[in-house]
């Protein structure tokens, strides 16, 4: 499952990241690494971007970039 496919209310664990994407590389530098817990905090009214929460921070991510992060439900 990809980060752009998750629904609000669930808790997920990062499995894999495509670090070739610049945005994902920036997320990794902020602490989004494999085995990190992440959840969907908010969706924009039209669905893009989404706000995710990890390490106590809320980060806005475009769906295009979120598709490069593989997660699994916990």
N, CA, C and O atoms as a GROMACS GRO file, in nm:
protein
  296
    1UNK      N    1   0.085  -0.117   0.000
    1UNK     CA    2   0.000   0.000   0.000
    1UNK      C    3   0.090   0.124   0.000
    1UNK      O    4   0.196   0.125   0.062
    2UNK      N    5   0.047   0.226  -0.068
    2UNK     CA    6   0.123   0.351  -0.078
    2UNK      C    7   0.063   0.457   0.016
    2UNK      O    8  -0.054   0.450   0.052
    3UNK      N    9   0.144   0.553   0.054
    3UNK     CA   10   0.102   0.659   0.145
    3UNK      C   11  -0.015   0.738   0.088
    3UNK      O   12  -0.098   0.787   0.164
    4UNK      N   13  -0.022   0.753  -0.042
    4UNK     CA   14  -0.132   0.829  -0.103
    4UNK      C   15  -0.264   0.751  -0.099
    4UNK      O   16  -0.368   0.806  -0.137
    5UNK      N   17  -0.263   0.626  -0.055
    5UNK     CA   18  -0.384   0.543  -0.050
    5UNK      C   19  -0.440   0.526   0.091
    5UNK      O   20  -0.547   0.466   0.107
    6UNK      N   21  -0.373   0.577   0.194
    6UNK     CA   22  -0.419   0.554   0.330
    6UNK      C   23  -0.541   0.638   0.362
    6UNK      O   24  -0.564   0.743   0.302
    7UNK      N   25  -0.618   0.591   0.459
    7UNK     CA   26  -0.739   0.660   0.502
    7UNK      C   27  -0.720   0.713   0.643
    7UNK      O   28  -0.640   0.660   0.720
    8UNK      N   29  -0.794   0.815   0.676
    8UNK     CA   30  -0.786   0.879   0.808
    8UNK      C   31  -0.832   0.781   0.916
    8UNK      O   32  -0.927   0.705   0.897
    9UNK      N   33  -0.765   0.784   1.028
    9UNK     CA   34  -0.803   0.701   1.142
    9UNK      C   35  -0.715   0.579   1.161
    9UNK      O   36  -0.723   0.514   1.265
   10UNK      N   37  -0.632   0.546   1.064
   10UNK     CA   38  -0.545   0.430   1.075
   10UNK      C   39  -0.403   0.469   1.111
   10UNK      O   40  -0.360   0.582   1.088
   11UNK      N   41  -0.332   0.373   1.166
   11UNK     CA   42  -0.191   0.392   1.196
   11UNK      C   43  -0.113   0.299   1.105
   11UNK      O   44  -0.149   0.182   1.089
   12UNK      N   45  -0.006   0.350   1.046
   12UNK     CA   46   0.070   0.275   0.947
   12UNK      C   47   0.218   0.279   0.981
   12UNK      O   48   0.264   0.365   1.055
   13UNK      N   49   0.292   0.184   0.925
   13UNK     CA   50   0.437   0.178   0.942
   13UNK      C   51   0.500   0.188   0.804
   13UNK      O   52   0.458   0.121   0.710
   14UNK      N   53   0.602   0.271   0.793
   14UNK     CA   54   0.672   0.290   0.666
   14UNK      C   55   0.754   0.164   0.638
   14UNK      O   56   0.831   0.119   0.723
   15UNK      N   57   0.738   0.107   0.519
   15UNK     CA   58   0.813  -0.012   0.478
   15UNK      C   59   0.931   0.025   0.388
   15UNK      O   60   1.041  -0.027   0.406
   16UNK      N   61   0.906   0.114   0.293
   16UNK     CA   62   1.008   0.144   0.192
   16UNK      C   63   0.985   0.284   0.139
   16UNK      O   64   0.871   0.331   0.130
   17UNK      N   65   1.094   0.352   0.104
   17UNK     CA   66   1.086   0.487   0.047
   17UNK      C   67   1.168   0.491  -0.080
   17UNK      O   68   1.277   0.434  -0.087
   18UNK      N   69   1.116   0.558  -0.181
   18UNK     CA   70   1.189   0.579  -0.305
   18UNK      C   71   1.268   0.708  -0.290
   18UNK      O   72   1.216   0.817  -0.315
   19UNK      N   73   1.394   0.697  -0.251
   19UNK     CA   74   1.474   0.817  -0.221
   19UNK      C   75   1.520   0.889  -0.348
   19UNK      O   76   1.592   0.988  -0.337
   20UNK      N   77   1.482   0.843  -0.466
   20UNK     CA   78   1.515   0.914  -0.590
   20UNK      C   79   1.427   1.038  -0.607
   20UNK      O   80   1.461   1.128  -0.684
   21UNK      N   81   1.315   1.043  -0.535
   21UNK     CA   82   1.225   1.157  -0.540
   21UNK      C   83   1.276   1.264  -0.443
   21UNK      O   84   1.304   1.233  -0.328
   22UNK      N   85   1.289   1.388  -0.488
   22UNK     CA   86   1.343   1.496  -0.405
   22UNK      C   87   1.261   1.521  -0.279
   22UNK      O   88   1.316   1.542  -0.172
   23UNK      N   89   1.128   1.519  -0.293
   23UNK     CA   90   1.042   1.543  -0.177
   23UNK      C   91   1.059   1.432  -0.073
   23UNK      O   92   1.065   1.459   0.047
   24UNK      N   93   1.067   1.308  -0.119
   24UNK     CA   94   1.086   1.196  -0.027
   24UNK      C   95   1.222   1.206   0.041
   24UNK      O   96   1.234   1.173   0.159
   25UNK      N   97   1.323   1.250  -0.029
   25UNK     CA   98   1.455   1.270   0.032
   25UNK      C   99   1.446   1.374   0.144
   25UNK      O  100   1.509   1.357   0.248
   26UNK      N  101   1.369   1.480   0.123
   26UNK     CA  102   1.351   1.581   0.227
   26UNK      C  103   1.274   1.524   0.346
   26UNK      O  104   1.307   1.555   0.461
   27UNK      N  105   1.173   1.441   0.320
   27UNK     CA  106   1.100   1.377   0.429
   27UNK      C  107   1.191   1.285   0.509
   27UNK      O  108   1.180   1.277   0.632
   28UNK      N  109   1.280   1.217   0.441
   28UNK     CA  110   1.375   1.130   0.510
   28UNK      C  111   1.468   1.211   0.600
   28UNK      O  112   1.502   1.167   0.710
   29UNK      N  113   1.509   1.329   0.554
   29UNK     CA  114   1.595   1.412   0.637
   29UNK      C  115   1.521   1.466   0.759
   29UNK      O  116   1.583   1.507   0.857
   30UNK      N  117   1.386   1.468   0.753
   30UNK     CA  118   1.305   1.511   0.867
   30UNK      C  119   1.271   1.396   0.961
   30UNK      O  120   1.206   1.417   1.063
   31UNK      N  121   1.316   1.275   0.927
   31UNK     CA  122   1.296   1.162   1.017
   31UNK      C  123   1.200   1.056   0.968
   31UNK      O  124   1.173   0.960   1.041
   32UNK      N  125   1.146   1.069   0.848
   32UNK     CA  126   1.058   0.966   0.794
   32UNK      C  127   1.145   0.855   0.736
   32UNK      O  128   1.195   0.867   0.624
   33UNK      N  129   1.163   0.749   0.811
   33UNK     CA  130   1.250   0.638   0.774
   33UNK      C  131   1.174   0.507   0.785
   33UNK      O  132   1.067   0.505   0.846
   34UNK      N  133   1.224   0.398   0.729
   34UNK     CA  134   1.157   0.269   0.745
   34UNK      C  135   1.134   0.237   0.893
   34UNK      O  136   1.216   0.270   0.978
   35UNK      N  137   1.022   0.173   0.921
   35UNK     CA  138   0.974   0.134   1.054
   35UNK      C  139   0.917   0.252   1.134
   35UNK      O  140   0.877   0.234   1.249
   36UNK      N  141   0.912   0.372   1.075
   36UNK     CA  142   0.852   0.488   1.141
   36UNK      C  143   0.700   0.476   1.135
   36UNK      O  144   0.645   0.438   1.031
   37UNK      N  145   0.632   0.506   1.245
   37UNK     CA  146   0.486   0.507   1.246
   37UNK      C  147   0.437   0.639   1.189
   37UNK      O  148   0.495   0.745   1.215
   38UNK      N  149   0.329   0.633   1.110
   38UNK     CA  150   0.275   0.750   1.042
   38UNK      C  151   0.124   0.737   1.034
   38UNK      O  152   0.071   0.626   1.026
   39UNK      N  153   0.056   0.850   1.037
   39UNK     CA  154  -0.090   0.848   1.021
   39UNK      C  155  -0.133   0.969   0.938
   39UNK      O  156  -0.064   1.070   0.931
   40UNK      N  157  -0.249   0.955   0.875
   40UNK     CA  158  -0.307   1.065   0.799
   40UNK      C  159  -0.376   1.159   0.896
   40UNK      O  160  -0.469   1.118   0.966
   41UNK      N  161  -0.333   1.283   0.902
   41UNK     CA  162  -0.389   1.381   0.995
   41UNK      C  163  -0.502   1.461   0.930
   41UNK      O  164  -0.600   1.494   0.997
   42UNK      N  165  -0.489   1.492   0.800
   42UNK     CA  166  -0.587   1.578   0.734
   42UNK      C  167  -0.574   1.566   0.583
   42UNK      O  168  -0.465   1.543   0.530
   43UNK      N  169  -0.688   1.581   0.514
   43UNK     CA  170  -0.689   1.587   0.367
   43UNK      C  171  -0.742   1.724   0.326
   43UNK      O  172  -0.834   1.776   0.388
   44UNK      N  173  -0.686   1.780   0.223
   44UNK     CA  174  -0.739   1.906   0.167
   44UNK      C  175  -0.879   1.879   0.112
   44UNK      O  176  -0.912   1.765   0.080
   45UNK      N  177  -0.962   1.982   0.099
   45UNK     CA  178  -1.099   1.962   0.051
   45UNK      C  179  -1.110   1.886  -0.081
   45UNK      O  180  -1.204   1.810  -0.101
   46UNK      N  181  -1.016   1.906  -0.170
   46UNK     CA  182  -1.019   1.833  -0.297
   46UNK      C  183  -0.930   1.709  -0.295
   46UNK      O  184  -0.911   1.645  -0.399
   47UNK      N  185  -0.874   1.674  -0.178
   47UNK     CA  186  -0.798   1.551  -0.164
   47UNK      C  187  -0.647   1.565  -0.178
   47UNK      O  188  -0.574   1.474  -0.140
   48UNK      N  189  -0.599   1.676  -0.232
   48UNK     CA  190  -0.456   1.692  -0.253
   48UNK      C  191  -0.416   1.834  -0.215
   48UNK      O  192  -0.471   1.928  -0.271
   49UNK      N  193  -0.325   1.854  -0.125
   49UNK     CA  194  -0.234   1.759  -0.060
   49UNK      C  195  -0.296   1.695   0.064
   49UNK      O  196  -0.410   1.725   0.102
   50UNK      N  197  -0.218   1.607   0.127
   50UNK     CA  198  -0.258   1.546   0.253
   50UNK      C  199  -0.160   1.592   0.360
   50UNK      O  200  -0.046   1.628   0.330
   51UNK      N  201  -0.204   1.590   0.485
   51UNK     CA  202  -0.116   1.619   0.598
   51UNK      C  203  -0.096   1.489   0.674
   51UNK      O  204  -0.192   1.425   0.714
   52UNK      N  205   0.029   1.451   0.692
   52UNK     CA  206   0.060   1.329   0.766
   52UNK      C  207   0.132   1.368   0.896
   52UNK      O  208   0.195   1.473   0.904
   53UNK      N  209   0.121   1.281   0.995
   53UNK     CA  210   0.185   1.306   1.123
   53UNK      C  211   0.283   1.193   1.153
   53UNK      O  212   0.248   1.076   1.146
   54UNK      N  213   0.406   1.231   1.186
   54UNK     CA  214   0.507   1.138   1.233
   54UNK      C  215   0.605   1.216   1.320
   54UNK      O  216   0.628   1.334   1.296
   55UNK      N  217   0.661   1.150   1.418
   55UNK     CA  218   0.753   1.216   1.512
   55UNK      C  219   0.693   1.341   1.576
   55UNK      O  220   0.766   1.433   1.612
   56UNK      N  221   0.560   1.346   1.590
   56UNK     CA  222   0.496   1.461   1.651
   56UNK      C  223   0.483   1.582   1.561
   56UNK      O  224   0.440   1.688   1.606
   57UNK      N  225   0.517   1.569   1.434
   57UNK     CA  226   0.510   1.679   1.337
   57UNK      C  227   0.401   1.652   1.234
   57UNK      O  228   0.376   1.538   1.197
   58UNK      N  229   0.337   1.759   1.188
   58UNK     CA  230   0.240   1.750   1.078
   58UNK      C  231   0.308   1.806   0.954
   58UNK      O  232   0.356   1.920   0.954
   59UNK      N  233   0.313   1.726   0.849
   59UNK     CA  234   0.379   1.764   0.724
   59UNK      C  235   0.280   1.750   0.610
   59UNK      O  236   0.211   1.649   0.600
   60UNK      N  237   0.273   1.850   0.524
   60UNK     CA  238   0.188   1.845   0.406
   60UNK      C  239   0.265   1.782   0.291
   60UNK      O  240   0.380   1.818   0.263
   61UNK      N  241   0.201   1.686   0.223
   61UNK     CA  242   0.267   1.611   0.115
   61UNK      C  243   0.170   1.600  -0.002
   61UNK      O  244   0.053   1.566   0.015
   62UNK      N  245   0.219   1.628  -0.121
   62UNK     CA  246   0.137   1.608  -0.241
   62UNK      C  247   0.116   1.459  -0.264
   62UNK      O  248   0.203   1.378  -0.231
   63UNK      N  249   0.001   1.422  -0.320
   63UNK     CA  250  -0.028   1.281  -0.347
   63UNK      C  251   0.074   1.220  -0.442
   63UNK      O  252   0.109   1.103  -0.430
   64UNK      N  253   0.121   1.299  -0.536
   64UNK     CA  254   0.222   1.253  -0.632
   64UNK      C  255   0.349   1.208  -0.559
   64UNK      O  256   0.409   1.107  -0.595
   65UNK      N  257   0.389   1.282  -0.456
   65UNK     CA  258   0.508   1.246  -0.379
   65UNK      C  259   0.478   1.135  -0.279
   65UNK      O  260   0.564   1.050  -0.253
   66UNK      N  261   0.357   1.134  -0.223
   66UNK     CA  262   0.319   1.031  -0.127
   66UNK      C  263   0.316   0.893  -0.191
   66UNK      O  264   0.330   0.792  -0.122
   67UNK      N  265   0.299   0.887  -0.322
   67UNK     CA  266   0.297   0.759  -0.393
   67UNK      C  267   0.434   0.690  -0.390
   67UNK      O  268   0.443   0.572  -0.423
   68UNK      N  269   0.539   0.761  -0.353
   68UNK     CA  270   0.673   0.704  -0.347
   68UNK      C  271   0.707   0.645  -0.210
   68UNK      O  272   0.819   0.599  -0.188
   69UNK      N  273   0.609   0.646  -0.118
   69UNK     CA  274   0.631   0.593   0.016
   69UNK      C  275   0.540   0.471   0.035
   69UNK      O  276   0.418   0.482   0.026
   70UNK      N  277   0.601   0.355   0.061
   70UNK     CA  278   0.525   0.232   0.082
   70UNK      C  279   0.503   0.213   0.232
   70UNK      O  280   0.597   0.223   0.311
   71UNK      N  281   0.376   0.184   0.270
   71UNK     CA  282   0.342   0.166   0.411
   71UNK      C  283   0.263   0.038   0.429
   71UNK      O  284   0.214  -0.021   0.332
   72UNK      N  285   0.250  -0.005   0.557
   72UNK     CA  286   0.166  -0.119   0.592
   72UNK      C  287   0.085  -0.084   0.715
   72UNK      O  288   0.134  -0.011   0.801
   73UNK      N  289  -0.038  -0.133   0.726
   73UNK     CA  290  -0.117  -0.102   0.845
   73UNK      C  291  -0.058  -0.170   0.968
   73UNK      O  292   0.001  -0.277   0.960
   74UNK      N  293  -0.077  -0.105   1.083
   74UNK     CA  294  -0.032  -0.163   1.210
   74UNK      C  295  -0.152  -0.219   1.281
   74UNK      O  296  -0.140  -0.274   1.391
   0.00000   0.00000   0.00000
